[in-house]
Amino acid sequence: MSEVENAVDVETPPEPTQMELNLSNFVDAIQASNFNNASDLFNDMLSSKVDDAIEAEKVAVANTMFNGGEPSEEEVEEFSFDEAETEEVEDGEEEEGFDNAEAVEDHDDVEYETADQPEVEEDLD
């Protein structure tokens, strides 16, 4: 028998990515109560993610502008209002919680009392 037939296929694990290494170091720093180092690692990971997202958006915009690509349609959350709800507001019905609220008038002519303070005479000699 040859050595090739006796060889066992051993799969080597894939090399960890930089993000996985940073995450591992981040968790180790937290477990060691080294919060300053953990904070630095967290900020590095976050800035890396933001940079990647910005770069991807730049590529998408450039593709749209120069290659005539279609802009990607992002899901935008739309709010729908029931006609009955809008009519209630338009008719002047008050919102819940404001039933007992009283209107406050503007009183510009009100004089406010101040604490009596003795007048200080300045000696200009």
C-alpha positions in Angstrom: 0.0 0.0 0.0 1.2 3.4 -0.7 1.3 6.3 1.6 -1.4 8.2 -0.4 -3.9 5.5 0.2 -3.3 5.6 4.0 -3.3 9.3 4.3 -6.3 10.7 6.3 -7.9 13.8 5.0 -7.4 16.3 7.6 -9.2 19.6 7.1 -7.4 22.6 8.4 -9.6 25.3 9.8 -9.8 28.5 7.7 -7.6 31.3 8.8 -9.5 33.7 11.1 -10.3 37.1 9.5 -9.1 40.3 11.0 -12.5 41.0 12.4 -12.6 37.6 14.1 -9.2 38.3 15.7 -10.3 41.7 16.8 -13.5 40.3 18.3 -11.5 37.6 20.1 -9.1 40.2 21.5 -12.0 42.4 22.5 -13.7 39.6 24.5 -10.4 38.7 26.1 -9.8 42.4 27.1 -13.3 42.5 28.7 -12.7 39.3 30.6 -9.4 40.7 31.9 -11.2 43.9 33.0 -8.9 45.9 30.7 -11.7 48.3 29.6 -9.4 50.9 28.1 -8.0 48.4 25.6 -11.5 46.9 25.1 -12.7 50.4 24.3 -9.9 51.0 21.7 -10.6 47.6 20.1 -14.4 48.3 20.0 -13.8 51.7 18.3 -11.4 50.1 15.8 -14.0 47.4 14.9 -16.8 50.0 14.6 -14.8 52.4 12.4 -13.8 49.4 10.2 -17.5 48.5 9.7 -18.4 52.1 9.0 -15.5 52.5 6.5 -16.6 49.3 4.7 -20.2 50.6 4.5 -19.1 54.0 3.2 -16.9 52.4 0.6 -19.7 50.1 -0.6 -22.0 53.1 -0.9 -19.4 55.0 -2.9 -19.1 52.1 -5.3 -22.9 51.9 -5.6 -23.2 55.6 -6.3 -20.3 55.6 -8.8 -21.9 52.6 -10.6 -25.2 54.5 -10.8 -23.6 57.7 -12.1 -21.0 56.4 -14.5 -22.2 53.0 -15.6 -25.9 53.8 -15.9 -26.7 51.2 -13.2 -30.0 51.2 -11.5 -30.1 52.7 -8.0 -30.8 50.2 -5.4 -34.2 50.7 -3.8 -33.8 50.6 0.0 -36.8 49.7 2.0 -38.3 52.8 3.4 -40.8 52.5 6.2 -44.0 54.2 5.2 -46.6 55.3 7.7 -50.2 55.0 6.9 -52.9 56.9 8.7 -56.4 56.0 9.0 -58.8 58.6 7.7 -60.8 58.5 10.9 -57.6 59.3 12.9 -56.8 62.3 10.8 -60.4 63.5 10.9 -60.3 63.4 14.7 -57.3 65.7 14.8 -58.8 68.0 12.1 -62.1 68.3 14.0 -60.2 69.6 17.0 -60.7 66.6 19.3 -58.0 66.5 22.0 -55.4 63.8 22.4 -55.6 61.5 25.3 -54.0 62.9 28.5 -54.8 66.5 27.6 -58.5 66.4 28.6 -58.0 68.2 31.8 -55.3 70.6 30.6 -56.1 74.3 31.0 -55.1 77.0 28.6 -52.5 79.3 30.0 -52.7 82.9 29.0 -49.8 85.1 28.3 -49.4 87.7 31.1 -46.9 90.3 30.0 -48.4 92.9 32.4 -47.8 90.9 35.5 -45.2 92.4 37.9 -43.1 89.9 39.8 -42.0 90.5 43.3 -38.3 90.4 44.0 -36.6 90.0 47.3 -35.8 93.3 49.0 -32.2 94.1 48.5 -30.5 96.9 50.3 -29.2 99.6 47.9 -25.5 99.8 48.0 -24.0 103.3 47.8 -20.8 103.6 45.9 -18.1 105.8 47.4 -16.4 107.5 44.5 -13.8 109.5 46.5 
